[in-house]
Structure formats: C-alpha cells, structure tokens
Amino acid sequence: MFKKFLLFAILCIFSMASFSQNSVNDYKYVIVPNQYDFLDEEDQFQLNSISHFLFNKYGFIALKEDVIFPEDLMFNPCLALKSDVADESRTFKTRLRIELTNCKGELIYFSDFGESFEKKYAIAYNKALRDAFLHLKALNYKYQPNETILAMGTSKSEASKEEIEKLKEELAALKEEKNNQTTPEVVVAETAETVADSTTKTMETLLFAQKTDGGYQLVDKSSKVVMVLLNTRNPEVFMVQGKNAMVFKEAGAWVLSENDGNQVTNTKLNIKL
C-alpha cells in the first residue's frame, strides 16, 4: 500500500513539474510589482529591480506594474503572469521563492527556495533571490502562443473609441514625462564607508562617469569603457549591461554587486564625474 502511495506521489510531482514548465511558456509577459508584501517599502533592497532585470535576462518580457502596457496586453490581460516572491526565512537563514500566477489568480509556477546565510539583509535577500531565479532559468522559457489564452482578449473592434483614445493620451503623457526626466548624477563621496561584507573589495582604478541616453558609461584614464550602467526606476540603482550585476549606492558609496551563480561579490567603486 505504501509503495503504491509513494509511486502515485512521485507521478503527481513529475506531472506538476511538467505542467508548470509548459504552462509558463503559454504566457507572453510577466508583471513585476513595485513592492513585495513582505517588505516595508517599494523596491526595498532593490529586490523588485533585480526581479525585473533577471526575468528579462532569462527570456521573459518583464514589465513593471505602473508602466503603460503593450497594446496586445491592454486588450488581453491574460497574456501576462503576475510575479511575486514568498519569504519563508528562518533563524540565520534567508529563504525566498518566486511565484507566478495567471489572470485568474491561479498559481502557475513556483520555484525552489533560494537561500542565504548572510547576516546583512540587503546582501542576504539579494543572494537568496538570485539563487531562486536559477531554478526559473532552468525552465528554458520560450513563449508559445496558446489559442485558449489568446481567445480571452477583447478585439480592437470591440473596444470603445473613447477607451482607445484614452490609452493613446496616456502613452503620449508617459513619453513626455520620460523626456522631461533628468538623469541622476553618479557621485561617490571620498569619505564613504566600506560596505560591511566579507566578499567586499575596493577597486583602486579611478573611473569617470559619462552620461548616456540610457544611464552612464564608466571609463578609465585611457578613455576605455569599463562598464555601461543602465537606469532603473531607483536613481541609486543601475543594471550593468551584459553582466549579471548591478551598481547601487549603500552607506554613501557606489558598489558593484556581481553574481557568478555561486556567490555574490561586492566591489566598492572609485568614480569621479
């Protein structure tokens, strides 16, 4: 009897894993919230920015919840999955997992827990989240249009003229707001404290920040581009182009945080405008 139950349980788990992987591929977008429920403020510890970055890195089209959505998503919200992060941390261990639900509130996918034993919250949450995303990466996501989901949308002909005009106005307003935004300055205080972490080191090379359309490029004295920083919604957080890394401000210093899949390495940068 026990053997039969065990075999049934194994088959259920296998089927669930297969279903989750196939179901995720049915959805074109992932919507990332501005704040996770277990945190006290928007994008705390840059977890929402990191999520947005990693979803895009692993093949998804990730959108922040407060942006104007693509036209097909406007007419069919069921094309998107909503992302969330569950926190089941324990004493001395940070544990996070990724959850994806559809437009009906059904749980389509949840990852294994990413874990970290780091004591500092910012580092622990960062490492645990990136660890959880490695399980999502293993899905090898690739969008495959699902006829049932596509049929849930409202065609343009069915939408009211007033609604379409309103969407156009919102798009125009968003573009104007973006054009009027000023790019934040990248400044590193000379007296900034070193980030407290055993893997933190300091880059001695002096880097010069040069503004670009999408953020900054950091160059050395020979004008060689060392890295390109891309803007996020947080003026103190930048994604590094072409790398699994980000640059953020902590304790008055700009820090490069890199993840090689096994550990997070932080480097205090020496930047000058």
N, C-alpha and C positions, 0 to 999 in steps of 0.2 A: 504493500500500500504506500509506504513512504517513498519507494523508488518511483512509483507512478506519479506521485505528487511532485517529486523533485524534477522528473522529466518534463512534466507539464509546466512547472515554473520556469525551467530553462527555455522551453519553447516560447513561452509568453514574453520573456525578456528579450529573446532574439527577435521575435516579431515586432516588439515595441521599438527596438533599436532600428530595425529596417524601416518601419513605418515613419519614425521620426525623421530619418535621413531623407526618405522620398518626399515627405510632406514639406519639409523645409524648402526643397527645390521648387515647389509649386508657387512660391511667393517671390515677387519681384523686388520688394523693398523691405527694409527694416527701419522702424521708427525708434529713435533713441530719446528718452525723456530728458528734461533738463536737470532733474533731481531724482535720485533713488530714495525709496521710502525710509530706508534705514539710516539715511544721512540727515543732517540738520540744515543744510543749505544747498543751493544749486551748484552742481559740478564740484562738490566738495572733494578734495584730494585729486581733482581732475579726472574722477572716475568716468563721468559722462563723456568728456572729451576723448579719453582713452578708448572707451567703448566705440564711439563714432569712428575713430581712426582705425581700430582693429577690424570692425565689421567691413569697412571698405577695403582694408588690406586683404582680407580673406575672401573677396569676391562679391560681397553683398553691395547693394546700393543703400547706404545708410543715410537717413535724414533726421535732422533734429526736429523735435515736435513743433517748434514755433516758426518754421520756415514755410514759405508758400510751396505746396507740394506740386509735383509734375502733373500735367493735365490728366493723364490716364488714372492717376491715383485719386485725383479730385472727384472723378466720376465713378470710381470704384475703390473705396477704402479697403476692400477685402484683398486687394493685391499686396497689402503690407502686413508684416508681423510686427507686433509691439514688443520691444525688448525690455527686460527687467533683470535685476540682479538680486538674488536672495543671499542674505547674510546669516550664516549659522556658525558664527565664530564661537570658539570655546576658550577657556583659560589657556593663555600662552599660545593660542593658535588662531589665526585668521582664516576663515573658510568662506569662499564666495562661489556661487554658481550662476550661470547665465540661463535665463528662461525666455522663451519666445511664445507668445500667444497670438491667435488669429483674431479677426474682427468680431467673432462670436464669443471671445473670451476663453476659447479652448486652448489648453496647453499643448503646443505642437512639438516643442523640443525643450529639454533641459540638459545641461552639461554635467559632467562630473565636477566635484568641488575642486577649485584651485586653492592651494594652501600656502601659508607663510608663517614662519615662526619669528619674524622680525618684531621688535618691540614698538617701534615708531609707527603710528597709524598710517601716515602718508605712504611710507615705504611698504608696509605690510599689505595694505589694500591694493596698492599698485601691483605688487608682485602676485598676489592671490588672483586678481582679476586677469592679468596676462596669462597666468597658469591655466585658468578656466578657459580662456579663449583658445588655448592649444587643442582642447577637445573639440571645439567648434571648427577649428581649422581642419581637423581630421575628417570632417564630413565631406570635404572637397565640394562645397556648394557650387551648383551651377543652375541658374534659373531655367526651368522647363515649364512653359505656359500650360496651365491647367484649364480645360474648357469649362469645367463647373465653376471655378472661381471667376473666370473671365465673364461668364454669363450673369454674375451678380451685380455687374456695373450698370450704371444708367447711361444710356447713349446721349450724345450731344443734342440730338433732335428732341429728346425727352426733357432736357433741362430747360428751364425758363430763360428767356432772353435777359431778364434782369439779373439772374444769378451769374450768367456768363460775363456780363458787363461788370458786375461787382468783383469777380475774380480778376478781370483784366486791370481794374483800378488798383486792387491790392498788389498785383505784380508790379505795376508802374511805381507805386509808392515804395515798395521794397527796394527796387532798383535805385530810386532817387535817394533813399536813406543810406544805401550802401555807398553810393558815390560821394555822399557828404561826410562819410565817416573818415576820421583821421587815423592814421596808423600809429599805434602806441610806440613810444620811444623805448629802446632797449638800453638800459643803464645799469651798470654794475658798480655798487659802492665799494670803494677801496678798503673800507673797514668792515666789510660784511663778514659775518661769522661763517665758519665752515660747517656744512651740513653734517649733523652727527650721525654717522653710519660707518660701519667697519669697511664697506666697499667704496667709500668716497675717496677720491683723489683730486688733485688740483692740476689743471692744465697751465703750464708756465707760459706757453706761447700767447702773445698778445694778439687778439683778434679785433678786427674793425667791422662794425655793423653798418651795412649799406642797405637802404630801403629798396624794396622791390614792390611790384604790384600786389604780390600775394603775401608779403611779410618782410623778411630780411635775408640777406646773404652775408655770411661771416667770412672775411678774407684775412690772410696773414700779411706780413710786411711786404711780401713779394707780389701782392695782389692776387694770390692763388685762392680760389674759393674753397674753403674748408668744409662748409656745410650750408644748406639752404633751409631757412626756417619758414614754416607756413603758418599763417594766422589761424587761431581758433576763436571761439566766442569769448574766451577769457583772455584779456590783454596781457596776462602774465603767464600764459601757456602757449607754446609753439610746438608743432609737429616737425620732425626732421625729415625732409624729402628723401625718399629712397632708403630709409632705415627704419628699423623697429625701435624708434627712440623719440624722445621729446625733450624740450628745453622748458624749464619752468623756474619761477622765482620762489625762493624759500629762504627765510631768515636774512633777507636783503641781498642775497646772492643769486646769480643765474646758474642753474645746474643742468647739465646734460645727463639724462637718465636713459641708459641703453639696456636692452634685454636680449640676450643671446639664446633664449629658450631654456636656460638653466638657472641663471641668476641675473639680478639687476645690478648694474654698475653705475654709480653716480660720479660725475666729474664736475668740479667747480670750474666755471669758465672765466677767463680774464678778457672782458670785452670793453672796447672803447669806441665811442661814436666818432 
